[in-house]
Amino acid sequence: MKQLKNFFRTLIVLFCIISATSAQAQQELEPEYLDSVEVSLLTCSPHEEIYSLYGHSALRWHDLHQEGPRAGEDLAFNWGIFNFDKPYFVARFVFGLTDYELGVIPYQAFCSYYEQWGSSVTEQVLNLTNEEKQKLKEALANNLLPENRIYRYNFFYDNCSTRPRDIVEKCINGKVEYAQRNDYTPSYREMVGYCTRNHPWATFGNDILLGIKADWDTDLRQQEFLPGNLLYDFDRAQIYSDGTYRQLVSERRMAVNPGVQIIEEDFPLTPMQCALILLAITIGISIFDWKRKKRSAWYDTILFLMQGLAGCVLFAMLFSQHPTTSTNLQILLINPVALGFIPSVIRKKNKTWPKVQTVMLVLFFIGSLFQHYAEGMLIVALCLLLRVIRFEK
C-alpha cells in the first residue's frame, strides 16, 4: 500500500515537472513566434465611390514564420464593414445612427479589392516589441467578440481611421508622440471639401448639412479622422518609453500601386450654375410682374415649397448625433416655416410672411460672416429677397 502511494506521488511530481517545462517552453516559444510577426497600418487611397472619397485605413497582421500552425497567417483587420443595402442606410448615416463593425479578411483579398478600383495601398510596418504585439493580438481578439465588434460609427470622431490608431496606442508600452505638421489648422469642412473637390455636388451636400462647428479649427489628433493624415503622422511619430525614443514606423512600402480609375461624370451643372439660373429666372419673372403690376403667385409658391421641404431636412439635422450639424445657420434660409405661409401667398392676403422672410434673410446674410455656406446659397437668398421686395400688400 505504501509503495502504491509512493508510485502515485511520483506520478504527480512528474506531471508537475512536465507541465512546468511545457509552460516554460511555451513562454520561450512565444517571443520567437512574435519575432516573425509584422503589424502594419494599411492606408488606401480614395476611389470614385462616394463612401470612399476620404480614403480608408486597416491593420495587417502578418506571420512570416515558415513553420508551425500560424505560419503564413496574413490578415487585414478592417473597421469599415457596413451594409450599404440596409434599409434607410443613407438616412441613418446622416443622422449619426449607422453601425459599422470590425471584419477580418485575407490580406490578399483586401488588396485585390482596392486594386480593382485603381486605389493604392500604402503599408507602414510598425516598430513594436513582442510584448506590444502580444497585447495587440489580445486586443484584436477581444474586439472581434460578437459583443464588441459592432460600434456606432461617427465620421469625424470614431471611424475606420481613428479605431486602428487608438488600438495601437493602447497596446504600446509608453506614449506615442506626434510631430506637429505646421501652423495651419484646417476645419472639418475644409478637410472634407478637399476630399470632394472633384465632386461639387458631394461638396454641396456636405456644406448644407454641416453647421458652424465644422468651421472651427482642428488639432492634429482631430485631423487624423482622415486616413491620409494618419499615414502622414505615423511616418513622423515616435514612441517614448523608459527614457528612450524609437520610431513608430520601421518601414514603409507600397502594397498596391495606384492604377487607372474610371471617373464617372457628375450632374453637368454645378450648384453655383444652378443658383445663377434660378437668379436669372427670378429676375425675369420679377421684371415681368413689375411691368404688369401683378404678382406671379405660382412662382412664389414653387420657391416657398422648395424652401420648406429642404428646410424639413435641415431642421431634422439639428437633432442628429453628429455634433457638427447641431448649429447650422443655413436654417435661417431653408426652414419648414415657409410651408405654413404657402396658402396665404397663394391668396395674396398675408402681410406677415414678407416681414418674417426679410428678418430671416438679413440674419442669414449676417451669419455668412461666421459660417461657411454651401455654394450658391447666397444667390438663392438673393432670389427670395427679390420676391419679398415685390410682394404686394
N, C-alpha and C positions, 0 to 999 in steps of 0.2 A: 504493500500500500504506500509505504514511504517512497519507494522507488518510482511508483506511478506519479506521485505528487511532484517529485523532482523532475520527472520527464516533462510534465505539463509546464512546470515553472521554466524549464529550459526552452520550451517552445515559445512561451510568452516573451522571454528575453530576446530570443532570436527574431521574433516577429517585430518587436520594438526597434531592434537594431536595423532590420531590413527597411522598416517604414521610415526611420530617421535618415538612413542612407538614401532612400528614394527621394525623400523631400529635399535633402541637400543636393542631390543630383539634379532635381528639377529646378531648384533655385540657381544652380550653376549653369543649367542649360538655357534658362530664360534670357539672361543678358546676351548670351551668344546668339540666340534667336533674334532678339531685338536689334542686334548689330546689323543684321541683314535687312531690316525694315526701313523703308523710306516713307516719310509722311510729307505730302506736298499740298500746297494750295494751288488749285486749278482756277484760272481766270479765263472765261470765254468772252470773246468779243461779240458785239451785237450782230444780229441779223435782222431781216426785214419784218418778221412777225412783230406785232405791236407790243406783246409782252416781253420781247427780247431786246428792245431798243436800248435798254440800260445795261446790258451785259449780264453775266452770271458767274457765280463762284461755287466751288465744291472742294472737298478734301479727298486726296488719294492716299490709300493705304496699300503699299506695295512690298511684298516679301520677296527679296532677291535670292533667298536661300534655294539651293538646288535639290535638297533632300528634305524628307520629313513631311508630316501631314499638312503643314502650312506652306510648303514650297510653291512658289509661283502665285500665291494669293495676290490679286490685284483688283482692288475695289475702289469705286468712286462713291463717296457719301454726299448725297445731294439733298439740300433742304428746300429745293424748289419744286417739289412734286405737287401738282394740283390737277383737278379735273375741269377743263375749260367747258365741257359739255354739261356740267352740273347745273340744274335749274337755277336761274337768276344769278349766274356767276358774276356777270358784269355789275349788276346792282349790288350784290354783296361785296364785291371788291371796292366799289365806290364808297359804300357806307362803312368800310373797315370791318366787315364781318366774314372775311374769307379765311378759311382754314387751309394751311399748307402742311406738308408732312415730310419727314426725313425718309429718303429711299436709298437703297444700296443697289448698284448695278455694276456689272463688269466694266472695268476701266476702258477696254477697247470699244465696248458698245457706247459708252459715254462719248468718247472721242469721235466715233463714227457718226453719231447724230449731228454734232457740230460741223464735222467735215462736209456732210451732205448740204448743210446750209451755207457753206463757204465761210464759216466763222473760224477764227484762230483760237487755239487753246494754249495758254502760257502756263508752264509748270514751275513753281518755286519750291524747291526741296528745303524743308525746314530743318534747322540745326538743333535737333532735340537730343537730349540724353536718353538712355534706355529707360530710366525711371519715368521721365516725362512721356515717353512713348507708351509705357505701360498704363500710366494714368489716362492718357488719351484713349487708349484702347478700351479701358473700362468705362470711360465717359461716353464713348460712342455706342458701346453695347447697352448702356443704361438709356441713352437717348433713343435707341431703337425699340425699346419696350413699347407694347401697344398703348400703354397709358401715357407715354412721353413723346412718341414720335410725331403726333399731330400738335400743331401750335397755331395760335391766332396771328396770322401774317399782318405786318404793317409795313407799308412800302418804304417809309423813311426810318423807322426805328427798330424793326425786328424782321429781317428778311434773309434772303439766301446769302448775302454778303456779311451781315453782322453775326449770323449764327456760327459760321466757321471761325471767324475771328475770336468770338467770345469763348468757344470751347477750347481753342488752342491756348488762349491766355490763362484760362483756369487751370490748365494742366502743366504750366511752366513753373519750375521752382525758381521764383524770382519775379521780376517785373519787366514787361515789355515797354521799352521807351522808344517813342516815335520821333523822328526828326521833323521839325517844322518845315512846311513846304516853302511858304513865302508870306508876305504880309497881306495877300489877297484873301478875303474871307467871303466866298460866294454864298448866295442864299440858296435854299432848296429850289426855288423857282428857276434861278439861273442855271443850276446844275442839270435839272431835268430838261430845261429848254435847250441846252447844248446837245443833249442826247437825242432830242426830237427835231433838231434844226433842219433836217431834210424832209420833215413831215409836218407842214404847217397846221394841218387840222388836228393832229395829235397835240401839238403845242397849244393850239387854241383851246382844246378840251381841258388840258391841264390848267391853263391860266384861268379858265372860267371857274373851275372847281376849287382852286387853291385860294386861300384867303390871305389876309395881311401878315399872318405869322410865317408864311412861306417866303416873305421878303426880308426876314431878319437874317443877320449874318450868322454863319455856322462856324463851329470849331472843327478841328481836324478829325475828331472822333465822329462827329455827326456826318462829316463828308464821306466817311467810309461806308455809307449805305450803298454807294456805287462801287461795283467790283473793280473798276479801273483805278479808283482812288485807293482802295485797299491794296491792290497789287503794288502801286507806287510806294505806299507807306511801308509795306512788308520789306521791300527791297532795301530800305534805309533804316529799318528798325534794328535795335539791339536788345539783348536780354541782359539785365543787370542781376547778378546773383553772387552772393558771398564776396562782395567787393570787386568782382571782375565783370568784364563785358564780353559778350560774344554776339556775333551777327545772328539775327533771326533766320535769315535765308543763307544757306550754304551754297546753293547752285540754282541757276535759272536757265531754263531751256524751253524750246518750242515743242510742245506735244503735237500740235496740229498747225500747220502753216496756213495762213489766210488763203482762201480760194475765191472763186468767182461767185458773186451774189446776184441773184435776179431781183432787181428793184422794180416793184410794182408802182405804177403811177397813181398818185392821189387824185382827188377831185380836181379838175383842171383849173378852177378858180381858187385863189387864196381867200382867207377870211377878210382881209382888207379889201380885196377886189369886190367881194360880195357886199361889204359895207358901203363902198363907194357907189355901187349900182343902186343900192337901196336909197342912198342920199340923192342920187340923180333923179330917181323916180319920185321921191318925196318933194324935191324942189319943183319938179314939173307939175305934179298934182297941186301943190300949194299955189303956184302961179296961176294954174287953171281955175282954182277956187277963187282966187283974188279977183280975177277978171270977171267971173260971173257972179261974184259976191254970194257964193253959196258953198257950203262945206260938203266935201265928199265923205259922208259918214261911213260908207263901206270900207274906205281905205283905213280910216282910224280904227274901225272895228278889227280889221286884219292885224294892224300894228299892236293893238292892245291885247288881242288874243295870243299872238306870239309872245308878247312881253309877259303875259300872265302865266302861260303854260311853261315857258322856260323858268319863270320865277318860282313855280311849284317845285321844280327840281332843285334849284338853288336854295330855296327855303328848307327843303328836306335835308340838304347837305349840312345845314347848321347843326344838325343832331348826329352827324357822322362821328364815328370813333376816331377818325383821323384828326388830330389836334390842329393841323394846318388848314382845315376847312371851316373851323368853328366861327371865325370872324371874317366875313367876306363883304367888303364894302360895295361890291357889284350888285348886292341885293337892293341897293337904292335905285338901280336902273331896271333890273329884271326881277319882278316880285309878283306874287299871286294877287295882290290887291287890285291890280289892273282888271282882273276878270270881273270883279264886282261892279265896275263902272261901265261895262260894255252896254247894258240896256239903256242907261242914261245917255251914253254917247250916241246911240242909235236914234233916240228920241230928241237929241239936241236940246235937252232941257236942264242938264246938270251944270251947276256953276262951281261945284266943289272940286271936281276932278282936275280942272286946269290949275287950281291953286296947289293941290296936293302934288301933282306931277311937277310943277315948277320948283317947289321946295325940294323935292327929292332929286331932281336933276341938278340943281345948284349944289346940293350936298354931294352928289356923285362926282361932279367936276372938282370940287374941293378935295374929295377923297383920293383923287388921282395923284395928289401930292404925297400920299402916304402908302398907297398900294399900287402895284403894277397891274393894270387891267389887261384883259385879253385883247389881242389885235382886233381893231375895228370897233371896239365897244364905245369909244368916244364919238365915233361917227354915228353909231346907232343912237346915242344920246342926243346928238345934234338933230337927227331926224325927228325924234319925239319932241324936242324943244320947238322945232319949226311948226309942228302941228298944234302945239299948245298956243303959240303966238296967234295962229289963225283961227283959234276956237271962237265960235260965235256965241254971244251971250243970249 
